[in-house]
Amino acid sequence: MESVSVLISGIEYKIRKLSELHRVAQHTITLLTKKIEEQEININQQTLIINELQEKLENINITKTIASRYEIAEAKSKIGELVREIDKCIGLLNK
């Protein structure tokens, strides 16, 4: 009988240990899931920043190209035309 109770005690101990390991694993999974979500948000924010910076760089490159092809007065005239064209497009969108 004593060996049976020793076996039962050993099994109970192992079950408690497995239960504790399971609890710790579940907690770790929860923490890692939160961290993944935070990193995904961070990636999305960084992607937006990259897109904005690429757009600014493209605008700078266009400006440099315009300035190098034309004199400053001609560049100002071209920018004015572009602004008027943009205003027309905005006006059409607002209709």
C-alpha positions as a printed Julia matrix, in Angstrom:
95×3 Matrix{Float64}:
   0.0    0.0     0.0
   2.76   2.38    0.85
   4.3    2.1    -2.62
   0.92   2.93   -4.17
   0.61   6.08   -2.06
   4.19   7.03   -2.99
   3.32   6.57   -6.66
   0.15   8.66   -6.25
   2.12  11.37   -4.45
   4.69  11.37   -7.25
   1.97  11.63   -9.87
   0.26  14.46   -7.96
   3.6   16.3    -7.68
   4.22  15.92  -11.41
   0.68  17.11  -12.2
   1.17  20.21  -10.01
   4.53  20.86  -11.66
   3.02  20.47  -15.16
   0.14  22.73  -14.17
   2.58  25.41  -12.99
   4.66  25.07  -16.17
   1.47  25.39  -18.22
   0.49  28.55  -16.32
   3.93  30.06  -16.88
   3.81  29.12  -20.58
   0.36  30.72  -20.96
   1.61  33.9   -19.28
   4.64  33.97  -21.57
   2.42  33.49  -24.62
   0.23  36.39  -23.5
   3.25  38.66  -23.04
   4.72  37.67  -26.38
   1.4   38.21  -28.14
   1.2   41.74  -26.68
   4.79  42.39  -27.77
   4.02  41.19  -31.3
   1.01  43.52  -31.47
   3.12  46.44  -30.23
   5.8   45.66  -32.81
   3.19  45.49  -35.59
   1.9   48.92  -34.56
   5.49  50.2   -34.5
   6.13  48.75  -37.96
   2.99  50.41  -39.32
   4.0   53.76  -37.84
   7.52  53.45  -39.24
   6.11  52.52  -42.65
   3.99  55.68  -42.62
   7.02  57.77  -41.7
   9.07  56.13  -44.47
   6.33  56.84  -47.01
   6.13  60.49  -45.91
   9.9   60.87  -46.14
   9.98  59.24  -49.57
   7.31  61.67  -50.74
   9.3   64.62  -49.37
  12.44  63.31  -51.07
  10.57  62.97  -54.34
   9.33  66.55  -54.01
  12.86  67.76  -53.32
  14.17  65.86  -56.34
  11.44  67.36  -58.53
  12.28  70.82  -57.23
  15.99  70.3   -57.93
  15.22  69.02  -61.41
  13.0   72.0   -62.16
  15.57  74.42  -60.75
  18.38  72.88  -62.74
  16.43  72.96  -66.0
  15.08  76.47  -65.7
  16.21  79.66  -64.19
  14.62  80.63  -60.89
  12.01  82.86  -62.51
  10.98  80.08  -64.87
  10.86  77.62  -61.96
   8.6   79.97  -60.01
   6.35  80.27  -63.04
   6.19  76.48  -63.41
   5.4   76.07  -59.69
   2.65  78.67  -60.04
   1.19  76.71  -62.95
   1.33  73.51  -60.93
  -0.39  75.18  -57.99
  -3.14  76.5   -60.26
  -3.59  73.03  -61.77
  -3.79  71.51  -58.29
  -6.34  74.15  -57.27
  -8.43  73.25  -60.32
  -8.29  69.57  -59.38
  -9.31  70.37  -55.81
 -12.15  72.47  -57.16
 -13.34  69.58  -59.3
 -13.15  67.22  -56.33
 -15.2   69.6   -54.19
 -18.07  69.72  -56.71
